[in-house]
Amino acid sequence: MKGKILIVDDEADLRAMLKAILEDDYVVAEADSGAALQKCFATEAPDIVLLDLKLPDASGLDLLPQIKKTWPDTEVIVLTGEATFEAAVQATKRGAYHFINKPFDSQMLQVTLDRALENKQQKEENNSLRRAVATMSGGSAPVFQSSAVQAVVRTIERVAPSDVTILITGESGSGKEVIADLIHSLSTRAKNRIVKVNCAALPRDLIQSELFGSKKGSFTGAHTDREGLFRQAEGGTLFLDEISEMPIDTQSKLLRVLQDQEVRPVGSTTSYKTNCRIIAATNRKPEDAIKDGKLREDLFYRISAISVFLPPLRERREDIMPLANAFLKRFAAQANRVLTGFTPQACERLVTFEWPGNVRQLQNEIQRAVLLSEGPGVNVTDLSISDVKFIPTEGGHDTSFTLLEGVERNAIVQMLKETGGNKLETAKRLGIGRQTLYNKIKGYGIET
């Protein structure tokens, strides 16, 4: 798509020459005075304004702030036949991208325009990212401080505008759904819905009806037509969380849908075209899920055109306090409370804890602390997490666990003690799913 340029100059010959040079690459509009420019303010913003400093009824320097106020993302390149250092400084201070003397070289002008357009597009991408992240973090500053997650975000920025399928991997509670939201927010489909489904939570006998839709009477209990999640996500994004928990026979039908871009509702003899972007996620390692027969290998290759790994929170400790502060601001506002922040002791506890439940556990912990805190800030005594250290099991040491696994095991043991062995409450406080907790209890050999 061509960029848009507005030429503001009172010299008709110069405008004609510029239009002849630029019209192959840009949509060119013209204004011969300050008054004509004022009328242009009611139209769509151009990408670039070429502005003469001396107009018959106005000064370009005086018009510059108006242009930037009306069209804040538009880049302004100043043209003048009487260039002075002072004028160049003033133009730059008032928002000009560049300053070009008349007469000018057409090739140099083209290079400057290309750079200005690239600079504008880069700013728009950055602003879009900041808006998306701020929305997800409750209106606070972006919370992706660690280099690991910043690398993930850079990948997302590049691939989000396309329709390529993306697989997000990472532990439970590490923020995979947030990343899916971010991808959708930065995509061309952002104006439409993102429909989310946890494949592990869908009943096995109803999952195909939920995904693909069904016709009335196609099975027991099908009293009406069901449109299905693919239909609901039309024009938008369908997020398939925990895809490795989807039954294998359903995975084969999903693969066919992705290949043919057609969906056939259960009990129907006809198919309909589908147009939604697929983002999938799993807390299993894909190679292990394939080996264990939980994920079809051909489906894996289909959904992982781009694969994004989100590290656990314990491996990106730089994110802990920014996330904690974002959650504090959000939950304090919801509780109509004014909290100044965290005490140094509370910060130390938060940063050194291993967070087996990842970001979800941190969020739950901050919400609880906001409700229970009695002082102006959150103290270490307001936190339910313990100052957990690595404790060897009976026998003096245990070589079957890594240090991080040992810390995670002890965190689960400690929380089970605090809840009197209540697994549902333990899972809730840790911010992990009940089945995940059961798997960890079994894997670590914890006696309850």
C-alpha positions in Angstrom: 0.0 0.0 0.0 1.3 3.4 -1.0 2.3 6.0 1.7 0.5 9.3 1.7 2.3 12.7 1.4 0.9 16.2 1.7 2.9 19.0 0.0 2.4 22.4 1.7 4.1 25.0 -0.6 3.0 28.1 -2.4 5.2 27.4 -5.4 3.0 25.7 -8.0 6.0 24.6 -10.1 7.7 23.0 -7.1 4.5 21.2 -6.2 4.1 19.9 -9.7 7.8 18.7 -9.8 7.5 17.0 -6.4 4.2 15.3 -7.5 5.9 14.0 -10.7 8.8 12.6 -8.7 6.7 11.0 -5.9 3.4 9.8 -7.4 4.7 6.4 -8.5 5.4 5.5 -4.9 3.1 7.8 -2.9 -0.4 9.2 -2.9 0.2 12.9 -3.2 -2.0 15.7 -1.9 -1.3 19.5 -2.2 -2.0 22.7 -0.2 -0.7 26.1 -1.3 -1.2 28.1 2.0 -1.8 27.8 5.7 -5.5 28.2 5.1 -5.5 25.3 2.7 -3.7 23.2 5.3 -6.3 24.0 7.9 -8.9 22.4 5.6 -6.8 19.3 5.2 -6.9 18.8 9.0 -10.5 17.4 8.5 -9.2 14.7 6.2 -7.3 11.5 7.0 -3.8 12.0 8.3 -0.9 11.7 5.8 2.2 9.7 6.6 4.5 12.7 5.7 4.0 16.4 5.3 6.5 18.4 3.2 6.2 21.9 4.7 7.6 25.1 3.3 8.6 27.5 6.1 7.4 30.6 4.2 3.8 30.6 3.1 1.8 33.7 2.0 -0.5 33.7 5.0 1.5 31.8 7.7 4.9 30.7 9.0 5.7 27.0 8.7 7.3 27.1 12.2 3.9 28.3 13.6 2.1 25.6 11.7 4.4 22.8 12.9 2.8 22.4 16.4 -0.7 22.4 14.9 0.3 19.6 12.5 1.8 17.5 15.2 -1.2 18.1 17.5 -3.7 17.2 14.8 -1.7 14.4 13.3 0.7 13.2 16.1 2.0 10.2 14.1 2.7 12.2 10.9 6.3 12.9 10.1 7.0 16.5 9.0 9.9 17.4 6.7 10.6 21.1 6.4 11.6 22.6 3.0 13.1 26.1 2.8 15.1 28.3 0.5 16.5 30.4 3.3 17.9 27.9 5.7 19.5 29.1 8.9 20.8 27.1 11.9 18.3 28.8 14.2 15.4 27.9 12.0 16.6 24.2 11.8 16.8 24.1 15.6 13.4 25.6 16.1 11.8 23.2 13.5 13.3 20.2 15.2 12.2 21.4 18.6 8.6 21.8 17.3 8.5 18.2 16.0 10.1 18.2 12.5 11.7 15.0 11.4 14.1 16.5 9.0 15.2 19.9 7.4 15.9 20.1 3.7 17.3 23.1 1.8 16.0 24.2 -1.6 17.1 23.4 -4.2 17.4 19.7 -3.2 18.6 16.5 -4.8 15.7 14.3 -5.8 17.5 11.1 -4.8 18.4 12.5 -1.4 14.7 13.6 -0.9 13.6 10.0 -1.8 16.0 8.5 0.8 14.8 11.0 3.4 11.1 10.2 2.7 11.7 6.4 2.9 13.5 6.8 6.2 10.7 9.1 7.6 8.0 6.5 6.5 10.0 3.7 8.1 10.4 5.7 11.3 6.6 6.4 11.4 5.8 2.7 10.9 8.3 1.7 13.7 6.7 4.2 16.1 3.2 2.8 15.3 4.3 -0.7 16.0 5.9 0.3 19.3 2.7 2.3 20.3 0.5 -0.7 19.4 2.7 -3.0 21.5 2.6 -0.5 24.5 -1.2 -0.2 24.2 -1.7 -3.9 24.1 0.6 -4.7 27.0 -0.8 -1.8 29.1 -4.3 -3.1 28.5 -3.3 -6.6 29.7 -1.4 -5.3 32.7 -4.3 -3.2 34.0 -3.2 0.1 32.4 0.3 0.0 34.1 3.7 0.2 32.4 4.8 -2.8 30.3 5.9 -5.7 32.6 8.3 -7.6 30.2 11.6 -6.6 31.7 13.6 -9.8 31.3 15.7 -10.4 28.2 14.1 -13.8 27.7 10.6 -12.4 27.5 11.7 -9.4 25.5 13.1 -11.8 22.9 9.7 -13.5 22.9 8.0 -10.1 22.4 10.3 -9.2 19.5 9.4 -12.5 17.8 5.7 -11.7 18.4 6.0 -8.2 16.9 7.4 -9.7 13.7 4.9 -12.6 13.2 1.7 -11.2 14.8 0.6 -9.3 11.6 0.6 -12.5 9.6 -1.8 -15.4 9.8 0.8 -18.0 10.6 -0.1 -20.6 13.3 1.8 -20.2 16.5 2.4 -22.7 19.3 3.2 -21.3 22.8 4.9 -23.7 25.2 5.7 -23.2 28.9 4.7 -24.3 32.4 1.2 -23.9 33.8 0.6 -20.3 34.9 3.6 -18.9 33.0 1.5 -16.5 31.0 0.8 -18.3 27.7 -2.7 -16.9 27.5 -1.3 -13.3 28.0 1.0 -14.0 25.0 -1.9 -15.2 23.0 -3.8 -12.0 23.8 -0.8 -10.0 22.8 -0.5 -11.8 19.5 -4.1 -11.1 18.7 -3.9 -7.5 19.8 -1.0 -6.9 17.4 -2.6 -8.7 14.5 -4.7 -7.5 11.7 -7.6 -9.5 13.2 -7.6 -7.4 16.5 -10.9 -5.7 15.6 -12.6 -9.2 15.8 -12.8 -11.7 18.6 -10.3 -14.0 20.2 -12.1 -17.1 21.3 -10.4 -19.2 23.9 -10.9 -22.8 24.9 -9.1 -25.0 27.4 -9.1 -28.4 25.6 -8.5 -30.2 28.9 -11.7 -28.8 30.3 -14.0 -29.9 27.4 -16.0 -33.2 28.0 -14.5 -35.8 25.7 -17.9 -36.7 24.1 -18.7 -33.0 23.4 -15.4 -31.6 22.3 -16.0 -32.0 18.5 -19.5 -30.4 18.9 -17.9 -27.5 20.8 -15.2 -27.0 18.2 -16.9 -27.7 14.9 -20.5 -27.2 15.8 -23.3 -29.8 15.4 -26.8 -30.2 13.9 -29.9 -30.7 15.9 -30.5 -34.4 16.6 -27.0 -35.5 15.6 -26.4 -37.1 19.1 -28.3 -37.5 22.3 -28.8 -34.1 23.9 -28.4 -32.1 20.7 -31.7 -30.3 20.9 -30.6 -27.3 18.8 -28.0 -26.5 16.2 -24.6 -25.5 17.7 -22.4 -23.1 15.7 -19.1 -24.2 17.3 -16.0 -22.2 18.3 -14.6 -22.0 14.7 -17.7 -20.2 13.7 -17.6 -17.9 16.7 -13.9 -17.0 15.9 -14.7 -16.2 12.3 -12.4 -13.4 11.2 -10.6 -13.4 14.5 -8.4 -15.8 16.5 -9.1 -19.2 18.0 -6.8 -20.0 21.0 -6.6 -23.7 21.7 -5.0 -24.0 25.2 -3.6 -27.3 26.4 -4.0 -28.8 23.0 -2.0 -31.9 24.0 -5.0 -32.8 26.2 -7.3 -33.0 23.2 -8.4 -36.6 22.3 -6.3 -38.0 19.4 -9.4 -38.7 17.2 -10.3 -35.0 17.6 -6.8 -34.0 16.7 -7.0 -35.8 13.4 -10.2 -33.9 12.6 -8.6 -30.6 13.6 -5.7 -31.4 11.3 -8.1 -31.9 8.4 -9.8 -28.5 9.2 -6.4 -26.7 9.3 -5.4 -28.3 6.0 -8.6 -27.7 4.1 -9.8 -24.5 5.8 -13.2 -26.1 6.0 -15.3 -27.2 9.0 -18.1 -29.9 8.9 -20.4 -29.7 11.9 -21.2 -33.0 13.6 -24.2 -34.6 11.9 -24.0 -32.3 8.9 -23.4 -33.4 5.3 -21.9 -30.1 4.2 -18.9 -28.1 5.2 -18.3 -24.4 5.4 -15.1 -22.3 4.8 -13.5 -21.0 7.9 -11.3 -18.0 8.4 -9.7 -17.7 11.8 -6.1 -17.7 13.0 -5.0 -20.6 15.2 -2.9 -20.1 18.3 -2.2 -23.2 20.4 -0.5 -23.7 23.7 0.6 -26.6 25.9 2.4 -27.0 29.2 3.9 -30.3 28.1 7.2 -30.5 26.1 6.0 -31.2 22.6 8.6 -34.0 22.1 7.4 -35.7 25.3 3.7 -35.3 24.3 4.4 -36.9 20.9 6.4 -39.7 22.5 3.6 -40.3 25.0 0.9 -40.4 22.4 -0.7 -37.2 23.6 0.0 -35.1 20.5 -0.1 -36.1 16.9 3.2 -35.4 15.3 1.6 -34.2 12.0 -0.6 -31.9 14.0 2.4 -30.6 15.9 4.2 -29.6 12.7 1.0 -28.0 11.4 0.4 -25.8 14.4 4.1 -24.9 15.2 5.0 -22.9 12.1 6.2 -20.5 14.8 7.0 -21.9 18.2 7.4 -19.6 21.2 8.7 -20.8 24.6 7.7 -18.8 27.6 10.2 -19.4 30.5 9.0 -20.1 34.0 8.9 -17.1 36.3 11.8 -18.4 38.4 14.0 -18.1 35.3 13.1 -14.5 34.7 13.2 -12.9 38.1 13.5 -9.4 36.5 9.8 -9.7 35.7 8.7 -10.5 39.3 8.6 -7.0 40.8 7.2 -5.3 37.7 4.5 -7.9 37.5 3.8 -7.7 41.3 3.5 -3.9 41.1 1.1 -4.1 38.1 -1.0 -6.6 40.0 -0.9 -4.4 43.2 -2.1 -1.4 41.3 -4.9 -3.4 39.7 -6.2 -5.1 42.8 -5.8 -2.1 45.0 -8.0 -0.1 42.6 -10.6 -2.9 42.6 -10.6 -3.0 46.4 -10.7 0.8 46.6 -7.5 0.9 48.6 -4.4 3.2 48.4 -1.2 1.1 48.9 2.3 2.6 48.5 4.0 -0.6 47.4 6.0 -3.4 48.9 8.4 -3.1 51.9 12.0 -4.2 51.2 11.5 -7.4 53.1 8.4 -8.2 51.0 10.3 -7.5 47.8 13.1 -9.8 48.8 10.6 -12.6 49.6 8.8 -12.1 46.3 12.0 -12.1 44.3 13.6 -15.1 46.0 10.6 -17.4 46.0 10.6 -20.1 43.4 6.9 -19.6 42.2 6.0 -23.2 41.2 2.7 -21.8 40.0 4.4 -19.0 38.0 2.6 -15.8 37.1 -0.8 -17.1 38.1 0.4 -17.9 41.6 2.1 -14.5 41.9 -1.2 -12.8 40.8 -3.2 -14.8 43.4 -0.6 -14.0 46.1 -0.8 -10.2 45.4 -4.6 -10.2 45.3 -4.6 -12.0 48.7 -2.0 -9.6 50.1 -4.0 -6.5 49.0 -7.1 -7.8 50.8 -5.2 -8.7 54.0 -2.7 -5.9 54.3 -3.4 -3.4 57.2 -0.6 -0.9 56.6 0.0 1.6 53.9 2.1 -1.0 52.0 2.4 -4.7 51.7 4.7 -6.2 54.3 6.4 -9.6 54.4 3.9 -10.7 57.0 1.0 -10.1 54.5 2.4 -12.7 52.2 1.4 -16.4 52.5 4.5 -17.7 50.7 7.2 -19.1 53.0 10.9 -18.3 53.0 11.4 -21.8 51.4 14.9 -23.2 51.2 16.1 -26.4 49.5 15.7 -29.1 52.1 17.2 -32.6 51.3 14.9 -35.5 51.8 15.5 -38.3 54.3 18.9 -39.8 53.9 20.8 -36.5 53.8 20.4 -35.7 50.1 18.4 -36.6 47.1 20.1 -36.8 43.7 16.8 -37.6 41.9 15.7 -33.9 41.9 17.5 -30.8 40.5 17.8 -27.9 42.9 14.8 -26.1 41.3 12.7 -29.3 41.5 13.7 -29.7 45.1 12.6 -26.1 45.8 9.3 -26.7 44.0 8.7 -29.9 45.9 9.3 -28.2 49.2 7.0 -25.3 48.2 4.2 -27.8 47.6 4.9 -29.6 50.8 4.8 -26.3 52.7 1.5 -25.2 51.1 -0.1 -28.6 51.8 0.9 -28.2 55.5 -0.7 -24.7 55.6 -3.9 -26.0 54.1 -4.1 -29.1 56.2 -3.6 -31.3 53.1 -6.5 -29.7 51.2 -5.4 -30.2 47.6 -8.0 -28.0 46.0 -7.0 -25.1 48.2 -3.3 -25.8 47.8 -3.7 -25.7 44.0 -5.6 -22.5 44.2 -3.0 -20.8 46.4 -0.2 -22.0 44.2 -2.1 -20.8 41.1 -1.9 -24.2 39.3 -4.6 -26.6 38.1 -5.7 -29.4 40.4 -4.6 -32.1 38.0 -1.2 -30.4 37.7 -0.9 -30.5 41.5 -1.8 -34.2 41.5 0.8 -34.9 38.9 3.5 -33.0 40.8 2.6 -34.8 44.1 2.9 -38.1 42.3 6.0 -37.2 40.5 7.8 -35.9 43.6 6.6 -38.8 45.8 4.9 -36.5 48.3 2.9 -38.4 50.9 -0.4 -36.6 51.8 
